[in-house]
Amino acid sequence: MFTGIISGMGRIEGIEATPETDSVVLRISAPEHTENLELGGSIAVNGVCLTATSITGDILSLDVMGETLRHTTIGELALGEGINLERCVKAGGRLDGHVVQGHVDGVGQLLEHESLGDWDRFRFAIPFELARYVAKKGSIAIDGISLTVTDVSAATEKTQWFEVGIIPTTLRETTLGQRIPGSSVNLEVDVMAKYAERLASFGTSESSAS
């Protein structure tokens, strides 16, 4: 489990495709993120939970399967590109953000970026099937960053969107400061909303059955 509080940025050092297995081996530099990380340990890269398969100093190798490549932005990463990093939270540790699983639900797109002085407004398009899980003042993870939703589109709008407010520190210390309109981002909606919908669907089924 993660919290969506980015602990640092790394860099893509190598991308080795293995077409026969529909996967890639990702090599990243992860300064200050390898201490006590064992083989098989988890680290979130732009919000995607990946497993360390090799560790040499600050360099990690991570296997990325085809399913992850198809449903996240990991397959779009380029050599030298900066990435958001977060180690999994320790049991009993502080939950400064919100519960983030590292299981990306879909890919969104930056529509607008407006500087408002002390903070910046970002508007992202979100896949229609995910929009129902996003509520004003609720939580969402964008490229692994825990953020609070400041506004959402009406349910009747053809293009579903949401907005977040970003402070200068977040722009400097995460990849959001590098995003321009049209950029794709990983989205993970609040897991509590998904569980609530699932529980409600069973309640309706039981009522109908009786």
C-alpha positions as CSV (number, residue, x, y, z in Angstrom):
1,M,0.0,0.0,0.0
2,F,1.1,3.6,-0.7
3,T,-0.1,7.0,0.5
4,G,0.4,9.1,-2.7
5,I,3.1,11.2,-1.0
6,I,5.9,11.3,-3.5
7,S,9.2,10.7,-1.7
8,G,11.5,11.7,-4.6
9,M,12.0,11.6,-8.3
10,G,14.0,9.1,-10.4
11,R,15.0,8.7,-14.0
12,I,14.5,6.1,-16.7
13,E,17.9,4.5,-17.4
14,G,17.0,1.7,-19.7
15,I,14.0,0.0,-21.4
16,E,14.5,-3.5,-22.7
17,A,11.5,-5.0,-24.6
18,T,10.9,-8.7,-24.6
19,P,8.3,-9.2,-27.4
20,E,8.0,-12.9,-26.9
21,T,6.5,-12.3,-23.4
22,D,4.7,-9.0,-24.2
23,S,6.7,-7.2,-21.4
24,V,9.6,-4.9,-20.8
25,V,12.4,-4.7,-18.2
26,L,12.6,-1.1,-16.9
27,R,15.8,0.2,-15.4
28,I,15.5,3.2,-13.3
29,S,17.8,5.3,-11.0
30,A,16.1,5.7,-7.7
31,P,18.3,7.8,-5.4
32,E,17.6,7.3,-1.7
33,H,14.9,4.7,-2.5
34,T,16.9,1.4,-2.4
35,E,18.0,1.3,1.2
36,N,16.5,-1.8,2.8
37,L,14.6,-2.6,-0.4
38,E,14.9,-6.3,-1.0
39,L,14.4,-8.3,-4.2
40,G,10.7,-8.7,-4.7
41,G,10.0,-5.5,-2.8
42,S,7.5,-2.9,-4.1
43,I,8.0,0.6,-5.4
44,A,5.5,2.9,-7.1
45,V,6.7,4.4,-10.4
46,N,4.3,7.2,-11.5
47,G,1.7,5.5,-9.4
48,V,2.2,2.0,-10.7
49,C,3.2,-0.6,-8.2
50,L,6.2,-2.5,-9.6
51,T,8.4,-5.3,-8.2
52,A,12.2,-4.9,-7.9
53,T,14.0,-7.8,-9.7
54,S,17.5,-6.4,-9.5
55,I,19.2,-3.9,-7.3
56,T,22.6,-2.4,-7.9
57,G,23.3,0.7,-5.8
58,D,20.6,3.2,-6.8
59,I,19.7,1.4,-10.0
60,L,16.6,-0.9,-10.0
61,S,15.4,-3.3,-12.6
62,L,11.6,-3.8,-12.7
63,D,9.6,-6.3,-14.8
64,V,6.5,-4.7,-16.5
65,M,4.0,-7.1,-18.0
66,G,1.9,-6.4,-21.1
67,E,-1.3,-5.8,-19.1
68,T,0.4,-2.9,-17.2
69,L,1.8,-1.5,-20.5
70,R,-1.6,-1.4,-22.1
71,H,-3.5,0.2,-19.2
72,T,-0.9,2.7,-17.9
73,T,1.5,5.3,-19.2
74,I,4.5,3.1,-18.4
75,G,4.8,2.1,-22.0
76,E,5.2,5.7,-23.1
77,L,8.2,6.4,-20.9
78,A,11.4,7.5,-22.6
79,L,15.1,7.3,-21.7
80,G,16.1,10.0,-19.4
81,E,12.5,10.9,-18.4
82,G,11.8,11.8,-14.8
83,I,9.5,9.7,-12.8
84,N,7.7,9.9,-9.4
85,L,8.8,7.4,-6.8
86,E,7.2,6.2,-3.6
87,R,8.2,3.2,-1.4
88,C,5.3,1.2,0.2
89,V,4.2,2.5,3.6
90,K,5.4,0.7,6.7
91,A,2.8,-0.8,9.0
92,G,2.0,1.8,11.6
93,G,3.4,4.6,9.4
94,R,1.8,8.0,8.9
95,L,-1.0,8.1,6.2
96,D,-0.4,11.7,5.1
97,G,-2.2,11.3,1.7
98,H,-4.9,8.7,1.2
99,V,-5.0,4.9,0.6
100,V,-3.3,4.3,-2.8
101,Q,-2.9,0.7,-4.0
102,G,-0.6,1.3,-7.0
103,H,-3.3,-0.3,-9.2
104,V,-3.9,2.2,-11.9
105,D,-7.6,2.4,-13.0
106,G,-7.1,4.2,-16.3
107,V,-5.2,7.0,-18.2
108,G,-6.4,10.6,-18.2
109,Q,-5.2,13.6,-20.2
110,L,-4.3,17.1,-19.1
111,L,-6.8,19.5,-20.7
112,E,-5.9,22.8,-19.1
113,H,-3.2,24.3,-16.8
114,E,-3.7,27.8,-15.4
115,S,-1.3,29.6,-13.0
116,L,-3.2,31.5,-10.3
117,G,-0.3,32.9,-8.4
118,D,0.0,30.9,-5.2
119,W,-1.3,27.7,-6.8
120,D,-2.1,26.3,-10.2
121,R,-5.3,24.8,-11.6
122,F,-5.1,21.6,-13.6
123,R,-8.1,20.1,-15.5
124,F,-7.9,16.5,-16.6
125,A,-10.1,14.4,-18.8
126,I,-11.1,11.2,-17.2
127,P,-12.5,8.0,-18.9
128,F,-16.3,8.0,-18.6
129,E,-16.4,4.7,-16.7
130,L,-14.2,6.2,-14.0
131,A,-15.9,9.6,-13.6
132,R,-18.6,8.3,-11.2
133,Y,-15.9,7.5,-8.6
134,V,-14.6,11.0,-8.5
135,A,-16.3,13.6,-6.3
136,K,-15.6,17.2,-5.3
137,K,-13.3,17.3,-2.2
138,G,-12.6,13.6,-2.7
139,S,-9.2,12.0,-3.3
140,I,-7.5,10.9,-6.5
141,A,-4.0,9.8,-7.4
142,I,-2.4,11.3,-10.5
143,D,0.8,9.7,-11.5
144,G,1.0,8.4,-7.9
145,I,0.4,11.9,-6.3
146,S,-2.4,12.1,-3.8
147,L,-4.5,15.1,-4.6
148,T,-7.8,16.6,-3.6
149,V,-10.5,17.1,-6.3
150,T,-11.6,20.8,-6.4
151,D,-14.2,20.5,-9.1
152,V,-15.9,17.9,-11.4
153,S,-17.9,17.9,-14.6
154,A,-21.7,17.4,-14.6
155,A,-22.7,13.8,-15.1
156,T,-24.4,14.8,-18.4
157,E,-21.3,16.3,-20.0
158,K,-19.9,14.4,-23.0
159,T,-16.3,14.8,-21.9
160,Q,-15.9,14.0,-18.2
161,W,-13.3,16.0,-16.3
162,F,-12.1,16.9,-12.9
163,E,-9.8,19.6,-11.5
164,V,-7.2,19.8,-8.8
165,G,-5.2,22.6,-7.3
166,I,-1.4,22.2,-7.2
167,I,1.0,24.2,-4.9
168,P,4.4,25.3,-6.1
169,T,6.2,22.6,-4.0
170,T,4.3,19.8,-5.8
171,L,5.1,21.3,-9.2
172,R,8.8,21.4,-8.3
173,E,9.1,18.0,-6.7
174,T,7.0,15.8,-9.0
175,T,6.5,15.3,-12.7
176,L,3.4,17.5,-12.7
177,G,5.6,20.5,-13.3
178,Q,6.6,18.9,-16.6
179,R,3.1,18.1,-17.9
180,I,1.6,20.2,-20.7
181,P,-1.9,20.0,-22.2
182,G,-2.2,16.8,-24.1
183,S,0.0,14.9,-21.7
184,S,-1.2,11.5,-20.5
185,V,-1.3,10.6,-16.8
186,N,-2.0,7.5,-14.7
187,L,-5.2,7.8,-12.6
188,E,-6.2,5.7,-9.5
189,V,-9.6,6.6,-8.1
190,D,-10.4,6.3,-4.4
191,V,-10.7,2.5,-3.7
192,M,-13.4,3.3,-1.1
193,A,-15.7,4.5,-3.8
194,K,-15.3,1.3,-5.8
195,Y,-16.0,-0.8,-2.7
196,A,-19.1,1.2,-2.0
197,E,-20.4,0.7,-5.5
198,R,-19.7,-3.0,-5.3
199,L,-21.4,-3.4,-1.9
200,A,-24.4,-1.4,-3.1
201,S,-24.8,-3.6,-6.2
202,F,-25.0,-6.8,-4.0
203,G,-27.6,-5.1,-1.8
204,T,-29.8,-4.3,-4.8
205,S,-29.4,-7.9,-6.0
206,E,-30.4,-9.4,-2.7
207,S,-33.4,-7.1,-2.5
208,S,-34.5,-8.1,-6.0
209,A,-34.0,-11.8,-5.3
210,S,-36.2,-11.7,-2.2
